[in-house]
């Protein structure tokens, strides 16, 4: 979960300057979830950075051996959301 949040915050800093971010963690009896959302960028990046999505692919690759999933995409407000879902240990 830590590495997912770290990667997301790095992406926000690089691709959405001036955006604010929210990190939420929740759990139920079977799953742990972390969601990272950011608002739209407040200023354009100094140099437009193309998104290769390799960082997001890497997050999914790290989650897979733990039977986890990563979903991501644009938010209705123009920001971006990433969610990691992992099964609870021992379940």
MONORNOR-V503051 format. One record per helix or strand of 2 or more residues. SS is the DSSP state (2 for helix, 1 for strand). FROM is the first residue (numbers start at 1). TO is the last residue. Records with the same first field share a line. If there is no record, write none. Layout:
# MONORNOR-V503051
SS=FROM-TO, FROM-TO
This chain:
# MONORNOR-V503051
2=2-15, 54-64
1=21-27, 31-38, 69-74, 80-87
